[in-house]
Amino acid sequence: MRDNEHWTQQNERTSRFWLKLIIGLALRFPRAWVRVLLHAIVLFYWLGSPRQRQVSRHYLAQVLQCKPTWRDTYRHFYHFAATLLDRVYFLTNHVELFDLTIENLPQLRDSLAMHPAQLFFGAHFGSLDAVRALSVNYFPTPLKAVVKVDQNQSIVGLLNELSPDLSAMLIPYNGMQTVFDIHEALMAQTSVAMLKDRRVADEACVTVRFFDDRIAVPISGFKLAKRLGIPISVFFGRYEGGNRYVMVSELLPIDKQMTIQDMAQLYMDKVAEQCRLTPYNWFNFYPYWIKQKDAARGEA
C-alpha cells in the first residue's frame, strides 16, 4: 500500500473531528473570536502531526526555495484551518463577512458567454466554497462539483446539515457512471468542477512534474473534454489572509493536437503558478509525490 492511499483512508476520521469542532465553535461565536481560538487548535494539531509537518516541509522547501522554518509549517497548517473555518460561513450564506473578488472577471464572462457549460479543474488549494459563493452571481447556472461522497460520508453529512441545498450541487463519484453524470450536467448547460490533483480509487493517471516532484494526475476529465470538445478552465479560490479571497479562472489553451499528457502537465503548471503566488494554500498533507520505486513499477 502506498503512502498516499494510506493517508486517504485515514483522512476522514481526522477531518471529521476537526471539522466538527470548528463547526461547533463557528456556530456559537463571532468569526473574529473563533480565529483567535483557531491558533490553539492548530498548535495542538501541528504538534501531534509529525508526518504532516514533514510533508509540509517537503513542499514548502520547493515552493519557497529555502529551508522552511517551524513558523512556515505552522502558517501552512493555519491557512488550512482558516479555510476550513470559513467553509462554515460560506455554507451558511454569511458571504457578507468576506472580501471576495474575481481576478479576471471580463475574461470569465466572455468564456461563459461563449461556452455556458465547461469543465473547471481545480486542486486541493485554497477554498472551493469561495468559488461556489462567487459562481452564484456569475455563472449561468450554479456550478456542480464532483465529490467522492462514499469516502467522506460523515463529512458530507455534516456539511449538508449546514447547507441542505448542497447535495443538489454535488455529483457523487461513482466510477464510470460519473462520466455519464458529468455529461448530463454539461448537456443541461451546467458547468462542472472537479479537483484533479489526486487519484480517485484506481482511476487511470499520467505522471507530470510538480516543482521537483512527479505526481499522478487522473486523466478521465481530460479524455472527456477531448471527446466532447468541451473547453477546460482552471479555477482557484485563493485565500489571501484575513477575510480576503480571490477567485482565479483561466481557460486552458488546448488544441486538438495536444496529448492527454500535455494537457495534464499544462493543468499542473497552472497549479504550481498559483502555489508560487500564495504558497500556504496547497492542502495536500500526505506524500502526494511518486517515489522512484513506484514510478519504476509503472504504478502511476
C-alpha positions, -999 to 999 in steps of 0.1 A, spaced: 0 0 0 14 34 -10 16 63 14 -10 85 -3 -35 57 -3 -30 51 34 -34 88 41 -67 89 21 -81 61 42 -72 78 74 -83 113 62 -120 112 71 -116 103 108 -91 132 113 -110 157 91 -144 149 107 -131 156 142 -116 189 133 -144 200 111 -170 191 138 -150 211 164 -147 241 141 -183 240 131 -194 240 167 -172 270 175 -183 289 144 -220 285 151 -216 298 186 -191 326 184 -183 355 161 -157 348 134 -131 371 149 -133 352 182 -130 318 166 -100 329 146 -82 336 179 -92 302 192 -81 287 160 -44 292 169 -48 268 199 -65 242 177 -38 245 150 -10 243 175 -24 212 191 -29 195 157 5 208 144 23 193 175 6 159 171 11 155 133 48 149 127 41 132 94 21 161 80 47 185 92 73 165 72 52 167 41 46 204 46 84 210 49 90 189 17 65 211 -3 75 244 12 112 238 6 104 236 -31 79 265 -34 98 289 -11 132 278 -25 147 278 10 147 257 41 113 262 58 112 271 95 87 258 120 68 291 115 64 283 79 49 249 85 27 263 113 15 290 89 7 263 63 -14 244 89 -31 277 99 -41 285 64 -58 252 60 -77 256 93 -87 291 84 -103 280 51 -120 251 70 -135 276 94 -146 299 66 -163 270 49 -189 270 77 -197 307 69 -199 302 32 -222 272 36 -245 292 59 -246 321 35 -226 346 56 -208 358 25 -210 394 38 -182 385 61 -157 383 32 -139 404 7 -145 383 -24 -131 393 -58 -125 378 -92 -91 384 -107 -101 383 -143 -139 388 -144 -141 401 -180 -123 370 -194 -146 347 -173 -177 364 -185 -165 362 -221 -156 325 -216 -190 316 -201 -209 336 -228 -192 315 -255 -193 282 -235 -220 283 -208 -211 247 -199 -175 238 -195 -152 218 -172 -134 236 -144 -104 219 -130 -92 229 -96 -69 214 -69 -68 210 -31 -58 246 -30 -75 274 -12 -113 273 -9 -137 257 -33 -165 272 -12 -154 307 -21 -156 298 -57 -191 284 -52 -201 316 -35 -189 337 -64 -203 313 -90 -239 321 -79 -236 356 -93 -215 350 -124 -223 315 -138 -255 309 -159 -264 281 -136 -248 271 -103 -215 252 -105 -217 215 -98 -188 197 -81 -177 161 -84 -171 146 -49 -162 111 -38 -191 110 -13 -187 74 -2 -152 81 12 -163 112 30 -199 103 40 -198 117 75 -181 149 65 -206 155 36 -234 147 62 -220 175 85 -218 199 56 -253 190 44 -266 199 79 -252 234 73 -265 238 38 -294 214 28 -291 225 -8 -255 214 -10 -263 178 -21 -281 191 -52 -249 207 -63 -228 176 -60 -221 149 -85 -211 118 -64 -181 99 -78 -193 65 -89 -167 50 -113 -177 52 -150 -212 64 -141 -196 97 -131 -187 103 -167 -224 100 -177 -235 122 -148 -210 149 -159 -221 146 -195 -257 150 -184 -249 182 -164 -230 196 -194 -258 190 -217 -281 209 -193 -257 238 -197 -243 234 -163 -205 238 -157 -188 210 -137 -159 215 -113 -136 188 -102 -102 186 -83 -76 168 -105 -45 167 -82 -54 134 -65 -60 99 -78 -95 86 -71 -97 49 -64 -80 31 -93 -85 58 -119 -60 59 -147 -34 86 -144 -5 102 -162 27 113 -144 35 150 -146 60 174 -130 52 195 -99 82 215 -88 109 189 -81 84 161 -78 65 138 -101 28 133 -93 -1 113 -107 -29 133 -124 -62 114 -132 -70 115 -170 -107 110 -171 -117 147 -172 -91 154 -200 -104 125 -220 -140 136 -217 -131 172 -227 -112 159 -257 -140 136 -268 -168 162 -264 -148 192 -275 -156 209 -242 -133 237 -230 -113 233 -198 -108 262 -174 -86 260 -143 -101 277 -111 -87 286 -77 -102 302 -46 -71 318 -33 -70 326 4 -50 358 10 -54 362 47 -79 379 70 -113 378 52 -99 381 16 -105 355 -11 -96 359 -48 -111 336 -74 -89 330 -104 -102 313 -135 -84 308 -168 -93 290 -200 -66 265 -208 -51 269 -243 -58 234 -255 -58 224 -292 -68 191 -308 -32 181 -313 -23 181 -276 -19 148 -259 -35 139 -226 -1 141 -211 4 176 -224 -30 187 -211 -23 173 -176 11 190 -175 -4 223 -186 -30 220 -158 -4 212 -132 18 241 -143 -11 264 -135 -14 249 -101 23 255 -95 19 290 -107 -8 297 -80 13 280 -54 42 303 -61 18 333 -56 4 320 -23 24 290 -11 4 282 20 -28 274 0 -17 239 -11 -36 215 11 -22 180 4 -7 170 37 3 135 27 31 121 5 15 131 -28 46 126 -49 56 94 -67 86 76 -52 111 64 -77 104 27 -69 67 33 -76 74 50 -109 97 22 -119 68 -3 -114 45 19 -135 20 24 -107 12 60 -117 
